[in-house]
Amino acid sequence: MTVPSHLHFFIDPSRCIGCQSCVQACSECDTHKGESMIHLEFIDRARSVQTVPVVCMHCEQPTCAEVCPADAIKRTGDGVVQSARKPRCIACGNCVMACPFGVPEVYPDRLLMMKCDMCYDRSSAGKRPMCATVCPSQALFFGTHEEIAALRPQSRPTNVFRFGEQTITTRTFVMVPRGQAPAPLLDVTAAMGDEPQRRTVRLPIHGAVPDAADPFAEVEV
């Protein structure tokens, strides 16, 4: 069985509410051995509580597979990059360092790299991955381009990402507001390079006496 070519994984960071339903559901997938292959990241901890689910992007030319010295990571014919194969994986961590999306994780107790495989036992049968079945806000969606276009008329999917001089095309799509970036490319490096807004915070003064008029100082960060 293979994942039907007309079905795709779409991530909409703007709709994530941080409930972690996806994290719990992922661990219940039969092929994940009780481990969750998805986690949440804060987009900007200093300025926002907005989170985004991190799943494998399933690159057309997966860097994780290219740097694996044991040839343990394979990409199937339908474009899904699998977890490392148990007999071959040496848990060296090369894939962890190479992935630009921060997806692979080595489990020392298993001596194995495991990651999101799009719930391959389900998606290859035309079913939705576990995370997409439970996401209450549909930040994770599995379906066709026509379906996502009807659901998100103000957004568009992109699957081409630029990291410095490297351009990566993926099977998984990220939804971005229309007009935010030239279609279909999303320049990740440029987005990360935005100058953070300066702000003033009040921090306690080291060594200030308890009855000081103001034991705090204003500091720009």
C-alpha positions in Angstrom: 0.0 0.0 0.0 1.1 3.6 -0.7 -0.1 7.0 0.3 -2.4 8.2 -2.5 -0.7 11.0 -4.5 -3.7 13.4 -4.2 -3.6 13.3 -0.3 -1.2 15.7 1.5 -0.3 16.8 5.0 -1.0 20.5 5.7 0.2 22.4 8.8 -1.4 25.7 9.7 0.6 27.3 12.5 -1.9 30.1 13.0 -4.5 27.6 14.1 -2.5 25.7 16.7 -3.9 26.2 20.2 -1.2 24.3 22.1 -3.6 21.6 23.4 -1.2 18.8 22.7 -3.9 16.4 21.6 -1.7 15.6 18.6 1.2 14.6 20.9 -1.0 12.2 22.8 -2.6 10.7 19.8 0.7 10.2 18.0 2.0 8.0 20.8 -1.0 5.7 20.2 -0.1 5.0 16.6 0.6 1.2 16.3 4.0 1.7 14.6 5.3 4.3 17.1 6.0 1.9 20.0 4.3 4.2 22.5 6.5 7.2 21.6 5.1 10.5 20.3 6.8 11.5 17.0 5.4 15.0 17.2 6.1 17.9 19.6 5.1 21.5 19.9 7.5 24.4 19.6 6.9 28.1 20.6 7.2 30.4 17.7 8.7 33.2 19.8 8.8 32.5 23.5 9.8 36.0 24.4 6.8 37.7 22.7 4.1 35.1 22.2 2.5 31.9 23.5 1.8 30.8 19.9 2.8 27.2 19.3 3.3 25.1 16.2 3.2 21.4 15.8 6.5 19.9 14.5 6.1 16.9 12.2 8.3 15.5 9.5 8.2 17.5 6.3 9.2 14.5 4.2 11.8 16.2 2.0 12.1 15.2 -1.7 15.8 14.9 -1.1 16.0 14.2 2.7 19.2 15.4 4.3 18.8 13.0 7.1 19.1 10.1 4.7 22.0 11.7 2.9 24.2 12.0 6.0 23.3 8.5 7.5 26.5 6.5 7.4 24.6 3.2 7.8 22.0 3.9 5.0 19.3 3.3 7.6 16.8 6.0 6.5 14.7 5.4 3.4 12.2 7.4 1.4 9.4 5.4 0.0 8.1 5.7 -3.6 5.2 7.8 -2.4 7.5 10.4 -0.8 7.3 9.4 2.9 10.6 9.4 4.7 10.6 6.6 7.2 12.2 6.2 10.7 15.6 4.6 10.7 15.6 0.8 10.2 16.4 -1.0 13.4 19.0 -3.5 12.1 21.1 -0.7 10.4 20.7 2.4 12.6 23.8 3.1 14.8 22.2 6.0 16.7 25.0 8.3 15.7 22.7 11.4 15.6 24.0 12.7 12.2 20.4 12.9 11.1 19.4 15.0 14.1 22.0 17.6 13.4 21.4 17.6 9.6 17.6 18.1 9.5 16.8 21.8 9.0 13.4 21.3 10.5 14.6 19.7 13.8 12.5 16.6 13.4 14.6 13.4 14.0 15.2 12.2 17.5 17.5 9.4 18.7 16.1 7.2 21.5 19.1 6.0 23.5 17.3 3.2 25.2 16.3 1.8 21.8 19.5 2.8 20.0 17.3 4.0 17.2 16.2 7.2 15.4 12.5 7.5 15.3 10.4 10.3 13.7 7.1 11.2 12.2 6.3 8.7 9.4 2.9 10.2 8.6 1.4 7.3 10.5 2.3 5.2 7.4 0.2 2.2 8.4 -2.8 4.6 8.3 -2.0 7.1 5.5 -0.9 4.3 3.1 -4.4 3.0 3.5 -6.0 6.4 2.7 -6.7 7.1 6.4 -5.7 10.3 8.2 -2.6 10.3 10.5 -3.6 10.1 14.2 -2.7 13.7 14.9 -4.9 15.0 12.1 -7.9 13.0 13.4 -7.8 14.7 16.8 -6.7 18.3 16.2 -9.7 20.4 17.3 -8.6 23.4 15.3 -7.5 21.6 12.2 -4.0 23.1 12.5 -3.0 19.6 11.2 -5.0 18.6 8.1 -4.7 15.6 5.8 -6.6 15.8 2.6 -6.5 17.3 -0.9 -5.5 20.7 -2.2 -9.1 21.3 -3.1 -10.3 20.6 0.4 -7.7 22.8 2.1 -8.4 25.7 -0.4 -12.1 25.6 0.5 -11.3 25.5 4.2 -8.6 28.2 4.1 -9.4 30.7 1.4 -7.2 33.4 3.0 -4.2 31.1 3.1 -2.1 29.2 0.6 0.0 26.1 0.9 3.7 26.1 0.3 6.2 23.3 0.2 9.4 25.0 -0.9 11.6 26.4 1.8 14.9 28.3 1.6 17.5 28.0 4.3 20.4 30.3 3.3 21.6 29.0 -0.1 19.7 25.7 0.2 16.2 25.2 -1.2 14.2 22.3 0.1 11.0 20.9 -1.4 8.8 18.7 0.8 5.8 16.5 0.6 4.2 18.2 3.6 2.8 21.7 3.1 2.7 24.7 5.4 -0.2 27.2 5.2 0.9 30.9 5.0 -1.3 34.0 4.6 -1.7 35.0 0.9 0.7 37.7 -0.1 3.1 37.0 2.8 5.8 35.5 0.5 6.3 35.0 -3.2 4.5 31.8 -4.2 5.5 29.1 -3.7 8.8 29.8 -1.8 9.1 30.5 1.9 12.5 32.0 2.9 13.0 30.6 6.4 16.4 32.3 6.9 15.0 35.7 6.1 12.1 35.2 8.5 14.5 34.2 11.3 16.7 37.1 10.6 14.1 39.7 11.5 15.4 42.1 14.2 13.5 41.4 17.4 11.6 44.3 18.9 13.4 45.9 21.9 11.4 46.0 25.1 12.0 47.2 28.6 11.6 44.9 31.6 12.0 45.3 35.3 14.6 43.0 36.9 15.6 42.7 40.6 18.9 44.4 41.5 21.4 41.9 42.8 22.3 42.7 46.4 19.5 45.3 46.9 18.4 45.7 50.5 14.8 44.5 51.2 13.6 48.0 52.2 15.2 49.8 49.3 12.9 52.3 47.7 13.0 50.4 44.4 14.9 47.1 44.4 14.3 46.8 40.6 16.0 48.3 37.6 14.6 48.8 34.1 16.6 46.9 31.5 16.2 46.9 27.7 16.2 43.4 26.2 
